[in-house]
C-alpha cells in the first residue's frame, strides 16, 4: 500500500509539473501549478511524518521469514564469539563480535530471484545502527570459508544460508537485527512497522 501511495503521489507531481511547463511555454502563469505541487509534497511529507512517529519495531522469533515480494530472509541463529580468526588466537573485537546466521529464500512461483540492495543491520535501544564489519567478516571467512553474499541469486525455491559478522560497541544494549531491501529511494515510502529479530 505504501508503494502504491508513493507512486500515485509521484505521478501526480509529474502531471502537475508537466502542466506547469506547458503553461510556461504558452506564457501563462505557472505559480498556481507550482503551488499545487507544493501542497502535494507538503501533504505527503506530513503524512509520512505522522506514520513515522506512529511506527514501531515488532520483535519476531528467530526463523521468521521477512519478505520483500518473493525474496525472503530470516535470522536463524546468533553467536557471540570472544575472538575471530585462526587457531593462533584470532583477533579481539573493538567492542564485541556478533555473528548472525541468515537464511535467504526464493518464494517465487516461476523465476529466479536476486534482491535489490538487501542489507542487514544491528540496532540498539537508542536507535543506533551498525552494518556488518568488513574486518570481522574477513576473519570469519578465514576459518569458516567464503560466505554467500546477501544479494546472491536464488533459483526457483532455492534457499541458502550465510554468516555475517558484526563488531558492536561494548555498551550497546537492547540489540536487534533488522533486514531491509531496496534502493535508498525506498526511504521515501510511507513508514510501516518493522520486524526485528532478538539478539
N, C-alpha and C positions, 0 to 999 in steps of 0.2 A: 504493500500500500504506500509506504514512504517513497519508494522508487517512482510509482505512478504519479504521486502528487508533485514530486520534483520535476518529472518530465512535463507534466501539464503546465507547471509554472514556467519552466524554461521555454516551452513552445509559445506560451502566451507572451513572454518577453520578446521573443524573436518576431512575432507578428506585430507587436506594438512598435518595435524598433524599425522594422521594415516600413511600416506605415509612416513613421516619423521621417525616414529617408525619402520616401515618395513625396511627402508633403514638402520637404525641404527642396527637392528638385523642382517642384511646381511653385516654389516661392510662397508657400503657405506657412502659417505659424506651426512650429513643431513643439512649442512649450507644452501644450495640452497632452501630447503623446508622451513626452518625456516625463511629465508629471504623473501620468498614469503608470508608466514603467516604475517610477519611484515608489508609488503606492503599492504596487505588486511586490516589489523587493522588500519593502518595509513590512508588509503583512506576512510574507513568508519568513522573514527574519524573526519577527515577533512570535510567530507560531513555533519556529524552531527553538527559540529560547525557552518558551513555556514547556515544551516537551523535553528539552534538555534538563530543566530543573526537576521535572516530574519523573524522569527516567531513573532507573536504579539497576544494580547488579543483582542477578539471581544465581545463587550458588547451586550447581548441579553436580551429581555424583560422578566420580571418575568413570569413564567408559560411555558417557552420554554423548551421542553424536551432536555436533553443532554444524548445521548445514547451510551452505550458500548455493542455492539452486541444487544441482546434483552432486556437488563436491562437498563431502563431509569430513570432519576431523574431530578427534577427541583425545583427551589426555587419559592414558590407561595406567600410568604409574609415575611415581616421583622418587628420586634418590637424593640423598644429601651427603655425598662423599666428602671426607676431610681433605682429600687430595685428588688430583687428576694427573695422569702421566704414566711413565714407565715404572718398572719394578724397583728402580733405584731410589724411589721415594716420592717421585712426582713433584707437583708444584702446588703450593697452597694458594687459595684464592685471596683476592683483596678483601673480600667480605666473607661470603660462604658460597660454595658451589651448590647448585641445584640442577639435577638432570631430569628433564621431562621426557617420558616415553609417550610418543604421539603416534596415533594411527590415522591414516588418511584413507578414505574410501570413495569409490565412484558408484553412485546410486542411480546413474542414468539408465535409460531403457535400451539405448541402442548405439551409443557413441562413446569414444574415449573422452577423458576429461583432463584438462590442465587448468588449475585455478589461476585467477588473475591476481597477482601480487599478494599471496597469502602471507600472514605474519602471525607470530605468537609472542606475547609479552607477559612478563610477570608484573603485577601491580600490587601496591600495598594499600593499607587502610587510609593513607593520606592522599591517595590518588597519583602517587609517583609511579613511573613505568620504566621497565628495563627490557631491552631487546636481548637476544641471545649474545653470548660472549664469544667473539671470534677466537680469542686466545684459549678460552675454555674448550671450545669445540675442537680446536686443533689438538689439544691434549687428550680429549676424549677419543678422538679418532686414531690417535697413536696406538691405543691399546685395544679398541673395540672395532676398528676398521672404519672405512668411509661410510657415512650415514646418508641415506637417501635425502634429497632436498625436499623441503616442504612443498615446493611447487612442481614436484615430479609428475610426469604424465602418467595417468592411470587408465589402463584399458578397461573395457566394459566389466563391471562388477569386481574389479580388482581392488585389493586393499594392501597397503604396505605400511610398515612401521619404521619409525626413526627415533633417534635420541638426540636431544638438543640441550646444550649446556648453557647455564646462566651463572653469572657471578654477581650476587646480590649483596648490598651493604649489610653489615652485621646488625645494625639497629633497626632494619625494616621489619615491620610486623603486619599481621593480617594479610599474608601473601596469598594471591590467587593467580591463576593462569587465564589469559584472555586470548582467544583465537579470533582473528579478523581476516577479511579477504576483500580485495577490490582496490582500485587506484585511489589516490588522495582525494579525488573529487567526491568520493562516497561520503566524506565528512560533511558534505552539504545536504545529504539526505536527512530527513526528519529523524531525530534520535528515538531509539527504542530501547527497552530493557535489554541488558547484555547478560549472556550466560557465561559464568566463570567457574573455574574448577578449583577446589580447595587444594592447598599445598601443605 
